[in-house]
Amino acid sequence: MATVEQTPALITAEEFARRPDSGYVEELVRGRIIMSPPPGVRHGIVCNRIGKLLAIFVDDHDLGYVVNNDAGVVTERGPDTVRGPDVSYYSYARLPKGDPPTGYNPSPPELVFEVLSPSDRWGDVLRKVGEYINAGVLVVVVLDPEERNARLFDAAKSSKSFGSDEVLRFESILPGFDVTVGRLFE
């Protein structure tokens, strides 16, 4: 008798959003759930730092929303992919004032920050960056707590590295906001 190996069915972004919390860090990649280990304290501190600095600026200028805690962004459809950026910024143009949706926002954020975790591999991170850009994110910043640097990727498919003494600016997205890279790791 022949054996048949069964492959689990692919799920959609909407089905993924309705699942109960598993207690693990999860993303949906091309219809399949991918789990990763919790990233640790340093990762959380860096995420909180950039989120706090962005939120103060965005709130003071009434520009939009800063979203943390791996809030999902749909980056691909058919099969669906839902990524959980560490920190993201949505202007009111992409996420209007008022009650935000309970599921995933139909528009992607303008700005995404990913903080490298000990389990991250650069190939996987670069694929994720490409997904964000292809989905309509204007700028993705990858922060490396180990090296204390940042790498910025933009919609023009260019990238630039920033050392700890250099300043990150996003003039086309958040005019007037700037932060020295090293400050994100303090």
Residue frames relative to the residue before (quaternion, step in Angstrom):
aa qw qx qy qz dx dy dz
M 1.0000 0.0000 0.0000 0.0000 0.00 0.00 0.00
A 0.3956 -0.7131 0.5328 0.2262 3.58 -0.94 0.92
T 0.3033 -0.7264 0.5826 0.2025 3.54 -1.13 0.65
V 0.2247 -0.7556 0.6038 0.1183 3.54 -1.15 0.69
E 0.2703 -0.7498 0.5836 0.1551 3.52 -0.80 1.05
Q 0.2382 -0.7847 0.5569 0.1314 3.57 -0.74 1.03
T 0.2304 -0.7441 0.6152 0.1214 3.51 -1.02 0.92
P 0.4914 -0.6601 0.4621 0.3305 3.60 -0.80 0.90
A 0.5507 -0.6167 0.4530 0.3333 3.57 -1.11 0.73
L 0.4998 -0.6209 0.5124 0.3198 3.54 -1.18 0.63
I 0.2108 -0.7678 0.5894 0.1369 3.57 -1.10 0.65
T 0.4818 -0.6606 0.5012 0.2833 3.53 -1.27 0.47
A 0.6797 -0.4554 0.3768 0.4344 3.56 -1.33 0.17
E 0.6602 0.5156 -0.3087 0.4506 3.57 0.97 -0.84
E 0.6458 0.4946 -0.3162 0.4882 3.61 1.01 -0.75
F 0.6233 0.5404 -0.3246 0.4628 3.57 1.03 -0.80
A 0.6717 0.5107 -0.2944 0.4487 3.59 0.93 -0.89
R 0.6949 0.4854 -0.2709 0.4563 3.60 1.09 -0.68
R 0.5088 0.6595 -0.4274 0.3514 3.61 1.20 -0.25
P 0.5140 -0.6113 0.4823 0.3599 3.60 -1.09 0.53
D 0.6011 -0.5616 0.4258 0.3768 3.56 -1.20 0.57
S 0.3283 -0.7757 0.5135 0.1637 3.55 -0.72 1.10
G 0.4789 -0.6536 0.4480 0.3778 3.56 1.23 -0.45
Y 0.6655 0.4532 -0.2903 0.5172 3.59 1.31 0.02
V 0.5151 -0.5712 0.5196 0.3721 3.56 -1.30 0.27
E 0.0582 0.8183 -0.5633 0.0990 3.56 -0.60 1.18
E 0.0466 -0.7294 0.6796 0.0626 3.50 -1.33 0.53
L 0.3661 -0.6791 0.5822 0.2567 3.54 -1.29 0.37
V 0.0098 -0.8053 0.5912 -0.0431 3.58 -0.64 1.13
R 0.8349 -0.1695 0.0385 0.5222 3.52 -0.51 1.33
G 0.7773 -0.3886 0.1600 0.4682 3.51 0.92 1.10
R 0.7086 0.4190 -0.2501 0.5097 3.60 1.24 -0.14
I 0.4471 -0.6891 0.5077 0.2597 3.56 -1.04 0.83
I 0.1046 -0.7750 0.6230 0.0173 3.53 -0.89 1.07
M 0.1667 -0.7867 0.5892 0.0782 3.57 -0.81 1.03
S 0.0451 -0.7695 0.6352 0.0477 3.54 -1.23 0.55
P 0.5894 -0.5889 0.4011 0.3808 3.58 -1.14 0.47
P 0.5880 -0.5391 0.4416 0.4106 3.60 -1.13 0.49
P 0.4869 -0.7486 0.3787 0.2430 3.59 -0.80 1.03
G 0.5769 -0.6264 0.3784 0.3629 3.64 1.07 -0.31
V 0.7403 -0.4677 0.2910 0.3854 3.50 -1.41 0.29
R 0.6594 0.5137 -0.3340 0.4355 3.62 0.77 -0.96
H 0.6201 0.5465 -0.3288 0.4569 3.57 0.97 -0.87
G 0.6836 0.4953 -0.2817 0.4561 3.58 0.87 -0.96
I 0.6377 0.5240 -0.3262 0.4608 3.57 1.02 -0.77
V 0.6646 0.4889 -0.3070 0.4743 3.60 0.91 -0.90
C 0.6355 0.5195 -0.3317 0.4649 3.62 0.94 -0.84
N 0.6659 0.5008 -0.3018 0.4633 3.57 0.90 -0.91
R 0.6380 0.5428 -0.3324 0.4334 3.59 0.94 -0.86
I 0.7109 0.4265 -0.2812 0.4834 3.61 0.70 -1.00
G 0.6272 0.5381 -0.3443 0.4456 3.60 0.99 -0.73
K 0.6660 0.5037 -0.2994 0.4616 3.57 0.94 -0.89
L 0.6769 0.4914 -0.3030 0.4567 3.59 0.84 -0.94
L 0.6532 0.4964 -0.3101 0.4804 3.59 0.96 -0.83
A 0.6772 0.5158 -0.3039 0.4278 3.59 0.83 -0.99
I 0.6222 0.5298 -0.3507 0.4575 3.60 0.96 -0.77
F 0.6790 0.4848 -0.2883 0.4699 3.59 0.87 -0.97
V 0.6819 0.4920 -0.2891 0.4576 3.59 0.81 -1.02
D 0.6745 0.4833 -0.2996 0.4708 3.62 0.91 -0.85
D 0.6519 0.5251 -0.3175 0.4456 3.60 0.93 -0.87
H 0.7591 0.3435 -0.1818 0.5223 3.60 1.11 -0.67
D 0.3509 -0.7720 0.4638 0.2565 3.61 1.33 0.11
L 0.2721 0.8184 -0.4524 0.2272 3.56 0.81 1.11
G 0.7642 -0.2650 0.2297 0.5413 3.59 1.07 -0.61
Y 0.6181 -0.5389 0.4348 0.3720 3.53 -1.14 -0.79
V 0.1936 -0.7009 0.6695 0.1516 3.52 -1.24 0.65
V 0.1141 -0.8134 0.5703 -0.0005 3.55 -0.73 1.14
N 0.1104 -0.7900 0.6025 0.0261 3.56 -0.90 1.00
N 0.7330 0.5012 -0.2832 0.3623 3.49 -1.36 -0.41
D 0.6274 -0.6042 0.3307 0.3632 3.56 0.96 0.91
A 0.1700 0.7832 -0.5740 0.1683 3.61 1.02 0.75
G 0.4946 -0.7366 0.3862 0.2524 3.57 -0.68 1.11
V 0.1042 -0.7389 0.6637 0.0521 3.50 -1.25 0.74
V 0.3231 -0.7279 0.5704 0.2009 3.57 -0.74 1.06
T 0.1151 -0.8274 0.5488 0.0322 3.58 -0.59 1.15
E 0.7927 0.0966 -0.0514 0.5997 3.61 1.21 -0.42
R 0.1708 -0.7543 0.6238 0.1125 3.53 -1.27 0.54
G 0.8650 0.1972 -0.1418 0.4390 3.53 -1.22 0.68
P 0.3398 -0.4996 -0.6016 0.5225 1.74 0.97 2.27
D 0.5763 -0.6450 0.4077 0.2925 3.52 -1.20 0.66
T 0.1013 -0.7437 0.6570 0.0702 3.49 -1.30 0.64
V 0.0477 -0.7672 0.6396 0.0008 3.56 -0.97 0.95
R 0.1249 -0.7916 0.5972 0.0338 3.53 -0.65 1.18
G 0.2844 -0.7549 0.5703 0.1550 3.55 -1.21 0.57
P 0.1787 -0.8070 0.5506 0.1168 3.61 0.07 1.20
D 0.5640 -0.6068 0.4401 0.3465 3.54 -1.12 0.66
V 0.7689 -0.0569 0.0713 0.6328 3.58 0.99 -0.92
S 0.0372 0.7979 -0.6012 0.0218 3.56 -1.00 0.77
Y 0.2488 -0.7477 0.5986 0.1440 3.53 -1.30 0.46
Y 0.0824 -0.7594 0.6452 0.0143 3.53 -0.98 1.05
S 0.3252 -0.6950 0.5994 0.2281 3.59 -0.87 0.89
Y 0.6459 -0.5037 0.3898 0.4210 3.55 -1.26 0.22
A 0.5596 0.5943 -0.3974 0.4192 3.61 1.16 -0.39
R 0.7558 0.3638 -0.2009 0.5061 3.60 1.05 -0.72
L 0.7629 0.1015 -0.0737 0.6342 3.57 1.24 -0.42
P 0.2579 -0.8293 0.4745 0.1433 3.57 0.16 1.31
K 0.6384 -0.5120 0.4193 0.3931 3.52 -1.31 0.49
G 0.5952 0.5506 -0.4356 0.3910 3.54 -1.18 0.59
D 0.7468 -0.3540 0.2820 0.4873 3.53 -1.24 -0.36
P 0.3458 -0.7402 0.5326 0.2211 3.61 -0.65 1.05
P 0.6116 -0.5542 0.3986 0.3998 3.58 -1.17 0.43
T 0.4918 -0.6483 0.4857 0.3194 3.58 -1.17 0.53
G 0.7010 0.4021 -0.2570 0.5300 3.59 1.17 -0.50
Y 0.7543 -0.3274 0.2779 0.4966 3.54 -1.12 -0.69
N 0.4978 -0.6466 0.4876 0.3104 3.55 -1.05 0.78
P 0.5037 -0.6739 0.4356 0.3198 3.62 -0.88 0.80
S 0.7235 0.3511 -0.2274 0.5492 3.59 1.18 -0.50
P 0.4597 -0.6699 0.4950 0.3080 3.59 -1.05 0.65
P 0.5818 -0.5565 0.4382 0.3998 3.59 -1.21 0.29
E 0.5492 -0.5949 0.4640 0.3594 3.57 -1.25 0.29
L 0.8045 0.1601 -0.0146 0.5718 3.55 1.04 -0.90
V 0.0465 -0.7879 0.6140 -0.0081 3.57 -0.96 0.95
F 0.1401 -0.7450 0.6462 0.0877 3.53 -1.14 0.80
E 0.0685 -0.7456 0.6621 0.0325 3.53 -1.01 0.92
V 0.1832 -0.7620 0.6137 0.0951 3.56 -0.88 0.98
L 0.4451 -0.7068 0.4792 0.2697 3.56 -0.70 1.07
S 0.2325 -0.7422 0.6183 0.1127 3.51 -1.08 0.90
P 0.6574 -0.5118 0.3553 0.4239 3.62 -1.14 0.37
S 0.7071 0.4624 -0.2732 0.4600 3.62 1.06 -0.65
D 0.5122 0.6671 -0.4177 0.3436 3.63 1.23 -0.19
R 0.1755 -0.7381 0.6441 0.0977 3.54 -1.23 0.71
W 0.5702 -0.6489 0.3774 0.3338 3.58 -0.86 0.99
G 0.6166 0.5490 -0.3614 0.4334 3.62 0.93 -0.70
D 0.6692 0.4872 -0.2881 0.4814 3.56 0.97 -0.89
V 0.6423 0.5221 -0.3173 0.4629 3.57 1.00 -0.86
L 0.6719 0.4923 -0.3049 0.4618 3.61 0.90 -0.85
R 0.6056 0.5287 -0.3558 0.4766 3.61 1.07 -0.63
K 0.6558 0.5081 -0.3064 0.4668 3.56 0.96 -0.89
V 0.6175 0.5344 -0.3367 0.4687 3.60 0.99 -0.82
G 0.6607 0.5138 -0.3003 0.4575 3.58 0.91 -0.93
E 0.6302 0.5296 -0.3281 0.4633 3.57 1.02 -0.78
Y 0.6455 0.5171 -0.3215 0.4610 3.59 0.91 -0.92
I 0.6774 0.4914 -0.2937 0.4619 3.59 0.82 -1.00
N 0.6776 0.4896 -0.2958 0.4622 3.60 0.87 -0.91
A 0.6577 0.5073 -0.3040 0.4665 3.60 1.16 -0.57
G 0.6540 -0.5398 0.3100 0.4299 3.61 1.26 -0.22
V 0.4195 0.6563 -0.5020 0.3759 3.59 1.23 0.20
L 0.4088 -0.7464 0.4752 0.2233 3.59 -0.85 0.96
V 0.8001 0.0291 0.0243 0.5987 3.58 1.00 -0.85
V 0.0814 -0.7512 0.6538 0.0408 3.54 -1.09 0.87
V 0.1106 -0.7773 0.6178 0.0430 3.56 -0.89 0.98
V 0.1539 -0.7615 0.6252 0.0743 3.56 -0.84 1.04
L 0.1619 -0.7889 0.5902 0.0560 3.56 -0.67 1.17
D 0.1631 -0.7857 0.5935 0.0619 3.55 -0.93 0.98
P 0.2788 -0.7975 0.5111 0.1585 3.61 -0.17 1.24
E 0.6152 0.5630 -0.3493 0.4272 3.60 1.08 -0.65
E 0.7671 0.3324 -0.1628 0.5240 3.57 0.90 -0.99
R 0.3075 -0.7799 0.4814 0.2560 3.58 1.33 -0.27
N 0.5636 0.5601 -0.4137 0.4445 3.55 0.85 1.03
A 0.2968 -0.7307 0.5865 0.1846 3.53 -1.36 0.07
R 0.1279 -0.7512 0.6404 0.0960 3.52 -1.23 0.56
L 0.1914 -0.8011 0.5642 0.0564 3.53 -0.71 1.16
F 0.0946 -0.7665 0.6350 0.0183 3.56 -0.96 0.99
D 0.0923 -0.8233 0.5580 0.0470 3.60 -0.90 0.83
A 0.7294 -0.4604 0.3049 0.4039 3.52 -1.37 0.23
A 0.6171 0.5282 -0.3456 0.4700 3.61 1.22 -0.37
K 0.4713 -0.7042 0.4018 0.3472 3.58 1.38 0.16
S 0.4966 0.6081 -0.4682 0.4055 3.56 1.09 0.68
S 0.1455 -0.7770 0.6032 0.1063 3.55 -1.25 0.31
K 0.0669 -0.7790 0.6231 0.0213 3.51 -1.23 0.58
S 0.3099 -0.7428 0.5671 0.1750 3.56 -1.03 0.84
F 0.1412 -0.7759 0.6124 0.0544 3.54 -1.14 0.77
G 0.3343 -0.7332 0.5607 0.1907 3.57 -0.88 0.99
S 0.7220 -0.4776 0.2878 0.4096 3.56 -1.26 0.26
D 0.6902 0.4587 -0.2885 0.4796 3.63 1.15 -0.46
E 0.6006 0.5764 -0.3624 0.4192 3.59 1.23 -0.14
V 0.4297 -0.7175 0.5085 0.2050 3.53 -1.27 0.56
L 0.2881 -0.7231 0.6059 0.1644 3.54 -1.00 0.95
R 0.0307 0.7663 -0.6403 0.0436 3.55 -1.00 0.96
F 0.1283 -0.7749 0.6166 0.0545 3.54 -1.17 0.68
E 0.0809 -0.8752 0.4752 0.0404 3.56 0.79 1.12
S 0.7033 0.4575 -0.2931 0.4585 3.62 0.91 -0.74
I 0.7184 0.4086 -0.2353 0.5114 3.60 1.22 -0.39
L 0.8010 0.0364 0.0367 0.5964 3.57 0.84 -1.05
P 0.1365 -0.8247 0.5427 0.0826 3.63 0.38 1.16
G 0.7849 0.3057 -0.2480 0.4784 3.56 -0.89 0.99
F 0.6116 0.5265 -0.3669 0.4627 3.60 1.17 -0.31
D 0.1877 0.7548 -0.6224 0.0873 3.55 -1.04 0.81
V 0.0179 -0.7858 0.6181 -0.0097 3.52 -1.19 0.59
T 0.4306 -0.6622 0.5504 0.2704 3.54 -1.04 0.83
V 0.5546 -0.6563 0.3972 0.3224 3.58 -0.76 1.06
G 0.6535 0.5433 -0.3208 0.4181 3.60 0.86 -0.90
R 0.5937 0.5859 -0.3607 0.4172 3.58 1.10 -0.64
L 0.6189 0.5701 -0.3408 0.4192 3.60 1.12 -0.59
F 0.7296 0.4173 -0.2181 0.4959 3.57 1.23 -0.46
E 0.4597 0.6969 -0.4440 0.3255 3.61 1.24 0.10
